[in-house]
Amino acid sequence: MTTRNGGNAFIIFRKQLNEHLRSLGYNLNMQEHSKIASYIWSKQSMEVKSHFKEHTVQMKKMLNDQLKQLFCKSDNDNGTDH
């Protein structure tokens, strides 16, 4: 997942699956993990995929809002001292 775009639905799904598998004691290399995640993702309903897509949209919005707060000056801050 990149900070630029928040990742896509499958990347978020894969990350959560990886965390879940690790909590169960499975330590897979990234290649094995990606194969498993891809297979499981392909079997998911559109409802599940939509859930992860919506999560992605929310993350992108949150990141964009944070970047705006960080880098955009407010209307009251015009760079001059009064």
Residue pairs with C-beta under 8 A, 6 or more apart in sequence:
1 7
1 11
1 12
1 15
3 63
5 60
6 56
6 59
6 60
6 62
6 63
7 15
7 56
7 59
8 56
9 49
9 52
9 53
9 55
9 56
10 37
10 38
10 41
10 52
12 52
12 55
12 56
12 59
13 37
13 41
13 44
13 52
14 33
14 34
14 37
14 41
17 33
17 36
17 37
17 40
18 28
18 33
18 37
21 28
21 33
21 36
28 36
41 49
73 79
